[in-house]
Amino acid sequence: MLFTFASAYLVAVYLVGTKLTRGQLTVVNVGFVIAWALSSFSLSETLRNLNRLIALQENIQQPIPYAMLIFYVLQALLLIGPLYFMWSIRTNKKDERN
């Protein structure tokens, strides 16, 4: 779901990012951050529970030690990347006017 939200946000930014008013921009950004936070929390909890179940099984290989760290880094990139893209689209719009 994180990729779905990020993809939808990026498409919206690319198509109409320069035309949004400040209020519309705030609504879009807040909606994206809330959707990202809810899906990230849900996915994090699912992965934690999966790791607990794997730890209970003796014959299953243990998960990669840094898997959760890698997951958190990817989550952060899926938040920061699209917001930076929106910022760069909006900044280029202001530069073109001057």
Helices and strands as residue ranges (DSSP letters): H 2-16, G 17-19, H 22-56, H 67-97
